[in-house]
Amino acid sequence: MLTRLETIVVEKPWGRTDIPEAFGDFEGRRIGEIWFSNPAGDDAPIMVKFLFTSERLSIQVHPDDAAAQAAGYPRGKEECWLILSAEPEAELGVGLNRPSSREELHAAALDGSIVDMIDWRPSKTDDFVYNRAGTIHAIGPGLTVVEVQQNVDCTYRLYDYGRPRELHLDAGLKVSNPGPVHDPRDTVVDPAANRMLVSGPHFHLAQLAEPIDPSLLEQAAGELTFVPLSAGCSVAGERVALGEAVLLTDPSAIEIDRGGRALLTWPA
Protein backbone atom coordinates (compact mmCIF):
# COMPACT_ATOMS: atom_id res chain seq x y z
CA MET A 1 0.00 0.00 0.00
CA LEU A 2 2.85 2.40 0.67
CA THR A 3 6.56 2.87 0.07
CA ARG A 4 8.56 4.73 2.67
CA LEU A 5 11.05 7.09 1.04
CA GLU A 6 14.64 7.28 2.21
CA THR A 7 15.20 10.42 4.25
CA ILE A 8 18.30 12.40 3.26
CA VAL A 9 19.62 14.85 5.87
CA VAL A 10 22.00 17.49 4.53
CA GLU A 11 24.21 19.83 6.54
CA LYS A 12 24.57 23.36 5.12
CA PRO A 13 26.52 26.43 6.28
CA TRP A 14 23.24 28.36 6.21
CA GLY A 15 21.38 25.62 8.11
CA ARG A 16 20.29 25.50 11.75
CA THR A 17 21.19 23.65 14.92
CA ASP A 18 17.76 24.15 16.53
CA ILE A 19 15.73 21.78 14.34
CA PRO A 20 12.44 20.90 16.10
CA GLU A 21 12.72 17.62 18.01
CA ALA A 22 9.86 16.13 16.00
CA PHE A 23 12.22 15.85 13.01
CA GLY A 24 14.75 13.82 15.03
CA ASP A 25 17.94 14.28 17.03
CA PHE A 26 20.72 15.69 14.88
CA GLU A 27 23.18 16.15 17.76
CA GLY A 28 23.72 19.85 17.17
CA ARG A 29 24.64 19.51 13.50
CA ARG A 30 23.81 22.47 11.24
CA ILE A 31 20.99 20.98 9.17
CA GLY A 32 19.87 22.85 6.07
CA GLU A 33 17.77 20.30 4.20
CA ILE A 34 15.76 17.15 4.75
CA TRP A 35 14.62 15.62 1.49
CA PHE A 36 13.26 12.32 0.28
CA SER A 37 14.84 9.97 -2.25
CA ASN A 38 12.37 8.48 -4.71
CA PRO A 39 13.31 4.97 -5.97
CA ALA A 40 12.78 6.24 -9.52
CA GLY A 41 15.72 8.63 -9.12
CA ASP A 42 15.92 11.30 -11.79
CA ASP A 43 12.81 9.89 -13.49
CA ALA A 44 10.66 10.91 -10.52
CA PRO A 45 8.86 14.11 -11.54
CA ILE A 46 8.47 15.63 -8.04
CA MET A 47 10.74 16.26 -5.07
CA VAL A 48 9.75 17.40 -1.58
CA LYS A 49 12.16 18.85 0.94
CA PHE A 50 12.22 20.73 4.23
CA LEU A 51 14.54 23.74 4.51
CA PHE A 52 15.88 25.29 7.73
CA THR A 53 17.65 28.63 7.31
CA SER A 54 19.88 30.76 9.53
CA GLU A 55 21.32 32.89 6.70
CA ARG A 56 20.21 34.11 3.31
CA LEU A 57 20.51 31.48 0.61
CA SER A 58 21.99 32.36 -2.77
CA ILE A 59 20.09 34.52 -5.23
CA GLN A 60 19.16 32.12 -8.01
CA VAL A 61 16.85 31.27 -10.87
CA HIS A 62 15.56 28.09 -12.52
CA PRO A 63 14.83 27.46 -16.22
CA ASP A 64 11.52 26.32 -17.66
CA ASP A 65 11.12 22.95 -19.35
CA ALA A 66 12.18 24.12 -22.81
CA ALA A 67 15.31 25.93 -21.64
CA ALA A 68 16.31 23.11 -19.30
CA GLN A 69 15.87 20.44 -21.97
CA ALA A 70 17.90 22.53 -24.42
CA ALA A 71 20.68 22.50 -21.80
CA GLY A 72 20.48 18.72 -21.40
CA TYR A 73 18.25 18.41 -18.33
CA PRO A 74 15.12 16.22 -18.27
CA ARG A 75 12.85 19.06 -17.18
CA GLY A 76 12.82 22.60 -15.82
CA LYS A 77 12.07 23.59 -12.28
CA GLU A 78 9.04 25.29 -10.84
CA GLU A 79 8.59 25.11 -7.09
CA CYS A 80 6.49 26.35 -4.24
CA TRP A 81 7.07 27.11 -0.58
CA LEU A 82 4.84 26.71 2.45
CA ILE A 83 6.22 28.48 5.53
CA LEU A 84 5.97 26.25 8.60
CA SER A 85 7.62 28.71 10.98
CA ALA A 86 9.08 32.18 10.66
CA GLU A 87 11.10 34.27 13.05
CA PRO A 88 10.35 38.00 13.31
CA GLU A 89 11.57 39.89 10.24
CA ALA A 90 11.94 36.69 8.20
CA GLU A 91 11.62 37.25 4.47
CA LEU A 92 11.54 35.65 1.04
CA GLY A 93 12.96 37.25 -2.07
CA VAL A 94 10.62 36.75 -5.04
CA GLY A 95 11.30 38.60 -8.27
CA LEU A 96 12.65 42.14 -8.50
CA ASN A 97 11.30 45.30 -6.92
CA ARG A 98 11.38 47.14 -10.26
CA PRO A 99 11.84 46.37 -13.96
CA SER A 100 15.45 45.94 -14.97
CA SER A 101 17.54 44.63 -17.85
CA ARG A 102 19.80 41.62 -18.10
CA GLU A 103 22.75 43.94 -18.63
CA GLU A 104 22.00 45.83 -15.41
CA LEU A 105 21.47 42.57 -13.53
CA HIS A 106 24.80 41.21 -14.75
CA ALA A 107 26.65 44.22 -13.38
CA ALA A 108 24.63 44.16 -10.15
CA ALA A 109 25.39 40.47 -9.61
CA LEU A 110 29.11 41.19 -9.88
CA ASP A 111 29.14 44.13 -7.44
CA GLY A 112 26.52 42.74 -5.03
CA SER A 113 23.91 45.44 -5.58
CA ILE A 114 21.53 42.79 -6.92
CA VAL A 115 20.63 42.17 -3.26
CA ASP A 116 18.89 45.56 -3.15
CA MET A 117 17.01 44.83 -6.39
CA ILE A 118 15.24 41.77 -4.95
CA ASP A 119 11.62 42.06 -3.82
CA TRP A 120 12.17 40.98 -0.20
CA ARG A 121 8.73 40.14 1.20
CA PRO A 122 8.01 39.77 4.93
CA SER A 123 7.21 36.11 5.55
CA LYS A 124 4.93 34.67 8.19
CA THR A 125 3.94 31.16 9.25
CA ASP A 126 1.45 29.61 6.76
CA ASP A 127 2.40 31.89 3.87
CA PHE A 128 2.38 30.05 0.54
CA VAL A 129 4.42 31.22 -2.47
CA TYR A 130 4.55 29.71 -5.96
CA ASN A 131 7.88 30.28 -7.68
CA ARG A 132 7.54 30.12 -11.45
CA ALA A 133 10.52 29.24 -13.66
CA GLY A 134 12.47 32.38 -14.54
CA THR A 135 11.72 34.10 -11.22
CA ILE A 136 14.84 35.47 -9.55
CA HIS A 137 14.50 34.42 -5.94
CA ALA A 138 16.14 33.78 -2.58
CA ILE A 139 15.15 32.42 0.82
CA GLY A 140 16.03 34.50 3.86
CA PRO A 141 17.08 33.45 7.37
CA GLY A 142 14.84 32.35 10.23
CA LEU A 143 12.53 30.13 8.20
CA THR A 144 11.36 26.54 8.22
CA VAL A 145 9.95 25.82 4.77
CA VAL A 146 8.49 22.80 3.02
CA GLU A 147 9.27 22.99 -0.68
CA VAL A 148 7.59 21.04 -3.46
CA GLN A 149 9.35 21.20 -6.81
CA GLN A 150 9.90 19.62 -10.16
CA ASN A 151 12.64 17.05 -9.60
CA VAL A 152 15.77 18.31 -11.33
CA ASP A 153 19.18 19.40 -10.11
CA CYS A 154 19.31 22.62 -12.13
CA THR A 155 19.91 25.86 -10.26
CA TYR A 156 21.60 28.92 -11.73
CA ARG A 157 23.22 31.01 -8.98
CA LEU A 158 23.41 34.74 -9.65
CA TYR A 159 24.88 35.89 -6.31
CA ASP A 160 26.13 33.98 -3.26
CA TYR A 161 27.25 36.50 -0.59
CA GLY A 162 30.93 35.74 -1.10
CA ARG A 163 30.59 31.98 -0.61
CA PRO A 164 33.12 30.09 -2.76
CA ARG A 165 30.66 28.51 -5.17
CA GLU A 166 30.32 28.83 -8.91
CA LEU A 167 27.99 31.45 -10.35
CA HIS A 168 26.02 30.93 -13.56
CA LEU A 169 25.41 34.48 -14.77
CA ASP A 170 25.15 33.90 -18.51
CA ALA A 171 22.88 30.85 -18.26
CA GLY A 172 20.86 32.28 -15.38
CA LEU A 173 20.23 35.71 -16.83
CA LYS A 174 19.26 34.18 -20.16
CA VAL A 175 16.26 32.47 -18.52
CA SER A 176 15.43 35.21 -15.98
CA ASN A 177 12.38 37.42 -15.80
CA PRO A 178 14.09 40.79 -15.11
CA GLY A 179 11.19 42.39 -13.26
CA PRO A 180 8.57 42.07 -10.52
CA VAL A 181 6.70 38.76 -10.20
CA HIS A 182 3.38 38.06 -8.49
CA ASP A 183 1.66 34.70 -8.83
CA PRO A 184 -2.10 34.30 -8.27
CA ARG A 185 -1.47 31.12 -6.26
CA ASP A 186 0.35 33.07 -3.52
CA THR A 187 -1.82 33.00 -0.41
CA VAL A 188 -2.04 32.38 3.33
CA VAL A 189 -3.05 28.84 4.22
CA ASP A 190 -5.33 27.96 7.13
CA PRO A 191 -3.52 24.98 8.73
CA ALA A 192 -6.86 23.41 9.64
CA ALA A 193 -8.30 23.62 6.12
CA ASN A 194 -8.41 21.22 3.20
CA ARG A 195 -7.23 23.15 0.18
CA MET A 196 -5.89 22.61 -3.33
CA LEU A 197 -2.79 24.80 -3.52
CA VAL A 198 -1.46 23.97 -6.99
CA SER A 199 -3.35 22.53 -9.96
CA GLY A 200 -0.62 22.16 -12.58
CA PRO A 201 0.87 22.69 -15.00
CA HIS A 202 3.70 20.55 -13.57
CA PHE A 203 2.29 19.06 -10.38
CA HIS A 204 -0.73 19.11 -8.11
CA LEU A 205 -0.48 19.94 -4.42
CA ALA A 206 -3.16 19.71 -1.75
CA GLN A 207 -3.13 20.39 1.95
CA LEU A 208 -5.14 17.82 3.89
CA ALA A 209 -6.58 18.20 7.39
CA GLU A 210 -9.14 16.34 9.47
CA PRO A 211 -11.85 15.77 8.36
CA ILE A 212 -10.30 15.10 4.94
CA ASP A 213 -12.29 16.55 2.03
CA PRO A 214 -13.11 13.57 -0.25
CA SER A 215 -13.33 15.85 -3.29
CA LEU A 216 -9.58 16.48 -3.02
CA LEU A 217 -8.81 12.78 -2.82
CA GLU A 218 -10.97 12.15 -5.88
CA GLN A 219 -8.63 14.39 -7.90
CA ALA A 220 -5.50 12.52 -6.82
CA ALA A 221 -4.22 10.00 -9.38
CA GLY A 222 -1.08 8.06 -10.18
CA GLU A 223 1.88 7.95 -7.81
CA LEU A 224 1.10 10.12 -4.80
CA THR A 225 3.61 11.55 -2.33
CA PHE A 226 2.27 12.03 1.20
CA VAL A 227 4.19 14.33 3.56
CA PRO A 228 2.98 14.93 7.14
CA LEU A 229 3.32 18.44 8.52
CA SER A 230 2.40 17.33 12.05
CA ALA A 231 1.91 14.28 14.21
CA GLY A 232 -1.25 12.21 13.76
CA CYS A 233 -0.87 11.09 10.14
CA SER A 234 -1.28 7.51 8.89
CA VAL A 235 -1.51 5.54 5.64
CA ALA A 236 -3.21 2.13 5.66
CA GLY A 237 -2.95 2.06 9.44
CA GLU A 238 0.80 2.80 9.49
CA ARG A 239 1.91 5.97 11.22
CA VAL A 240 3.93 8.41 9.12
CA ALA A 241 5.82 10.95 11.20
CA LEU A 242 6.82 14.55 10.59
CA GLY A 243 10.11 14.38 8.70
CA GLU A 244 9.02 11.33 6.70
CA ALA A 245 7.38 10.86 3.31
CA VAL A 246 5.71 7.90 1.62
CA LEU A 247 4.52 6.94 -1.84
CA LEU A 248 1.05 5.48 -2.31
CA THR A 249 -1.55 4.99 -5.01
CA ASP A 250 -4.78 4.79 -2.98
CA PRO A 251 -5.55 8.16 -1.36
CA SER A 252 -8.46 6.67 0.57
CA ALA A 253 -5.87 4.95 2.81
CA ILE A 254 -4.83 8.33 4.27
CA GLU A 255 -5.95 9.14 7.80
CA ILE A 256 -5.28 12.34 9.75
CA ASP A 257 -6.10 12.87 13.43
CA ARG A 258 -7.91 15.97 14.58
CA GLY A 259 -5.50 18.92 14.56
CA GLY A 260 -3.16 17.22 12.09
CA ARG A 261 -2.17 18.34 8.62
CA ALA A 262 -0.25 16.97 5.67
CA LEU A 263 0.59 17.60 2.04
CA LEU A 264 -0.33 15.34 -0.85
CA THR A 265 1.31 15.91 -4.22
CA TRP A 266 1.19 14.11 -7.58
CA PRO A 267 2.27 14.78 -11.18
CA ALA A 268 0.09 16.86 -13.46
N, C-alpha and C positions, 0 to 999 in steps of 0.2 A: 504493500500500500504506500510505503514512503521510503525514500532514500535520504539518509542523513549526509549532508555535505561536509567535507573536511573543512575545518576552521583554520584559517591561516592568520596568525598574529604577527604583525610587522612593527618593529621599532622604527621610529622616525625622529630626527632632531627637533621637529616641531610638534611631536606628540606630547602625551601627558603621563604623569605618574599617579594621578588620582582617579584612575578608571573606576567607575562604580563597581562594588563588590559583586553585583549580579552577573557581571561579565566574566568573573573569575579572579584568581589571585595571580597577578603578574610580578609579584615580588619587587615592586618599585621600579620596574623597567619603564622606559619612556615609550608608551604604545601610541602609534599614530593611526593604525588601521587594523581592523578585523574584517576579513573578507572570506568568501566561501568558494571552494574549488569545485566546479561542476565536473563530473566524470567525462563529459563531452569535450572538455578543454576549450580550445579556441573556437570550436564549432558551436558552443553554447551561445545563444544570442544575447543573454542578459547576465549581468553581474550585480550583486548586492554587496555593499560594504558599509561598515561603521567607521566614522572618522572622529578623532579626538584631537583638538588643536590647542596648542599653547602659544603659537606664533602664526603670523601670516604665512600661508602657503604661496607658492609661486604664482605669478600672473601668467595665465595660459589660455589656450584656445584649442578647440577640437574641430576636425574637418567633418563635413557631411559625408554621406555614403559615396557619392560620385568622386569627390576629391580624395577620400581615403583609398578607394579602390584604384584610382589612377596612380596612387603612390605605393600600391602593393599590399594594402591592408584588406581584410575581408569585409569590413564595414566601417562606417564612420562612428562618431560617438555623440549621442545626445544623452543627457542625464538629468536627474532631478534630485533635490535635497529636501528632506524633512528634518527640521531642527528638533532634537529631542531635549536639549538643554542649552541654555545660553547665559553666560555671565553678563553683568551689566556692561554696556557699551560694546557688546559683540556685534560683528558686522559681516556681511557678505558683499563681495564686489561683483556686480553683474552688469556688464556692458560699460559704456563710457558715459560721462556726465555731460558731454556735448559732442556734436559731430566733429570728426577729425578727418585726416587723410592717412594713408598708409605711410607716406613719406614722413609726416610729422610723428606718427607712432614709432617708426623706426628710430628716429633721433631720440625720442623720449625714452624708449626702451634702453638705449645705450647710456643716457645720462641719469636715468632713474626717475625722471619727472613723469613717467607713465603712471606712477603710483597716484599722483594727484589728478589724473585724468579718469580714473576708475570711478564708477558710480557705487560708492560704498554705502550700503543700506543697513540701517540698524536692524538687528536680527533678534527675534524673540522665540521662546519655546513655542512649538507648533506652527511656525512659519513654514510654508511650502513654496519652493522656487523651482521652476522648470528652466533648464539651461539648454537652449537650442544650440546646435552646431554653429560655429562661427562667432559665438558670443565670447568676448574677452571677459575673463572672470578670475576670481580668487576667493578663497575662504579665509576669513580672519581668525584670530585667536579666541579662546574661551567658548568653543562650541563643541557639542556632541551632535553629530549629523549621521543620519542613515541616507545613503546614496544608492539610487537605482540607475543603472546606465546600460547602454549598449556595450557588449563585451568585446573590447578591443584595447590593446595597449598602444594607444596613439595619442600622445599629448605633446603639443607644441608649446614650449616655455618661451615667454617673451621677456620676463624679468624675474630674478630669483634672489633679490636682497643680498647680493654678494656671495651666496652659496656657490661652491665650486662645481656647478653642474652645467652641462651644455645648454645653450639657448638655440632656438630654432626660428630666428627672426624672419628669414625669407619665406620658409614654408608656412609659418604661423600667420604672418601678415597677409599672405596670399589668400587665406581662407577666412580672414577676420571680417566681421561687421564693424567698421570703424565709427560707431555711433552709439547712441542710447538704445537699450533693449528692454522691452516690457512684454512679458508673455501673459496671455489671458488665463493661463492655468495657475499663475501665482495666487496664493490665497493663505488664509489661516485655517488650520484644521482643528476641529473639535475632537479631542482624543477619545471621546465617548461615542462618536458618530461613525456609521457606515458611510463610506463615500468613495466614489470613483474619482481618482486624482488624475489619471492619465488614460486617454483612450486613443492610443496610437500617436504618430504613425509607426513607431518602432516597437513599442511595448505598451501593455496595459498595466495599470497599477491601481489597486484598491486598498483602502484601509478598512479593516474589519474590526468590529467591536460587538460585545454581547448586548442584545440578541442579534445574531448575524442576519443581515438582510439577504433573503434567498435570491432576490433579483440580481444581486452582484455575483453570487455563485453561479447563477445560470449563464452569465456571460463568460465565465472562465473556461478555457478550453486548451487542450494540449498539455505540455509539460508545465506545471505550476510550481513556483518557488514561494514557499511560505516562511515568513520571517517574523517571529514574535518581537514585539516592542515592550513586553511586560511579562511578568509571571502569569500563569493561568491559561496557557495555550497548549492544545493537544491535537494530534492527528491520529485517527483510528485508535484512540485510547492510549497512545503513547505521548508522554509529556515532551514538549519542545521548549527549551529554556531561552531566555534572552541571551543573545550571543551565539545562537545556533540558527541553522536554516535547513530546510528539508525540501526535497522534490516530491511531488505527488501528482496524480492524474484525476483523482476523485475529490472535488472540493467539498462534497457533502460530508467527508470524514473529518473536517475541521471543527474543533470545539474551542470556545473561548469562555472562560469564567467571567462572571460579572466584574466589571472594572478593568478587564484586560483589553489589549489591543494588539493588532498584528498587521503586517502588510502581506498582500498576495499579488504576485506579478507573473505575467505570462507574455509570450511573444505576440505581436500584432499580426 
